[in-house]
């Protein structure tokens, strides 16, 4: 009887492991397939959106497209490395990563290149880096480590709020020196998402959210151009040649696409009508060339990725893995919402790129590193 029981238990355990493995495989597929499709769609849209600008600036219509292809190659290489690193190692590396991120932001403030009135890039020979994209990753790892280690010490307010306020405040100050209010708002939103998923009492979260919202409004109001950009989405046509220009042109591009678009490579907005078409407004080009249907596909792919990422977080083996997964998926999903919301005049324009699709190697590499960590967390949950 004992032998029969042992065999039955072994078979049950094998079936459980097989079911867990199948679930893990499905979750990985539901994350990787949307990401791959978004990159491919982004490359196609970028080829069209950047061709006129590239021809004017570099006398080569494929200039930006080639650079993005290089970014895709580097991103895939980084993905291959990060997917092999056990996610628990990031808990040990959280502090060095955070300090390195602070150092990179300081370097930007001291030696950064100014473009469009903002100092956000560092040039090292032919290589251009945007450290704030990697700082997002470092902040999420740091918060996941901090929240998971202090889950039983919430009663000691000073021991938690002090380091949290100092660390996030340091990042916020350096980001605003660039200035980059969009990135600051995104980091703040991701931080509150992670706080909400942790054991932090709700009244702390609501209090901190209220203060942060007030600070964000104050920062926006301090600069007239920033305030005009924030409020222009309420009625962009009231000042369509100035503060509402980008929003209006984005809406024109999306409206021109109709249901199925004007055709691939036939965008009219790219002819200098829509500024930053290959970066902040790549979604508008997709909507113009492939119509409402194409835009809906992009939104659907982000939705599938988000659901898969949330399920990975729910299945994580420990609190650190759960918080890390929540932070990473909320980063990419909220960034997509903010970008698409700005392009469709649902939200203010913040100047942050659309993950996996907008031009920019730094963002693409950081995004793929985040996806690699999510897949690693999913695979690690197999033995749960």
FENKAFEN-V720234 format. One record per backbone hydrogen bond with DSSP energy under -1.0 kcal/mol. CO is the residue of the C=O (numbers start at 1). NH is the residue of the N-H. Records with the same first field share a line. If there is no record, write none. Layout:
CO->NH / NH
//
This chain:
1->5
2->6
3->7
4->8
5->9
6->10
7->11
8->12
9->13
10->14
11->15
12->16
13->17
14->18
15->19
16->20
17->21
18->22
19->23
20->24
21->25
22->26
23->27
24->28
25->29
26->30
28->32
29->33
31->35
32->36
33->37
34->38
35->39
36->40
37->41
38->42
39->43
40->44
41->45
42->46
43->47
44->48
45->49
46->50
50->54
51->55
52->56
53->57
54->58 / 60
60->63
62->66
63->67
64->68
65->69
66->70
67->71
68->72
69->73
70->74
71->75
72->76
73->77
74->78
75->79
76->80
77->81
78->82
79->83
81->84
82->85
86->89
87->90
88->91
89->93
93->97
94->98
95->99
96->100
97->101
98->102
99->103
100->104
101->105
102->106
103->107
104->108
105->109
106->110
107->111
108->112
113->121
115->118
118->115
121->113
122->129
124->127
127->124
129->122
130->133
131->135
132->136
134->138
135->139
136->140
137->141
138->142
139->143
140->144
141->145
142->146
143->147
144->148
145->149
146->150
150->153
153->156
155->157
157->160 / 161
158->162
160->164
161->165
162->166
163->167
164->168
165->169
166->170
167->171
168->172
169->173
170->174
171->175
172->176
173->177
175->178
178->119
180->184
181->185
182->186
183->187
184->188
185->189
186->190
187->191
188->192
189->193
190->194
191->195
192->196
193->197
195->198
201->205
202->206
203->207
204->208
205->209
206->210
207->211
208->212
209->213
210->214
211->215
212->216
213->217
214->218
215->219
216->220
217->221
218->222
223->227
224->228
225->229
226->230
227->231
228->232
231->234
235->238
236->239
239->242 / 244
242->245
244->248
245->249
246->250
247->251
248->252
249->253
250->254
251->255
252->256
253->257
257->261
258->292
259->293
263->266
268->271
269->274
270->272
276->279 / 281
278->359
279->282
281->285
282->286
283->287
284->288
285->289
286->290
287->291
288->262
289->263
290->294
291->295
292->296
293->297
294->298
295->299
296->300
297->301
298->302
299->303
300->304
301->305
302->306
303->307
304->308
305->309
306->310
307->311
308->312
309->313
310->314
311->315
318->322
319->323
320->324
321->325
322->326
323->327
324->328
325->329
326->330
327->331
328->332
329->333
330->334
331->335
332->336
333->337
334->338
335->339
336->340
337->341
338->342
339->343
340->344
341->346 / 347
354->357 / 358
360->364
361->365
362->366
363->367
364->368
365->369
366->370
367->371
368->372
369->373
370->374
371->375
372->376
373->377
374->378
375->379
376->380
377->381
379->382
381->384
//
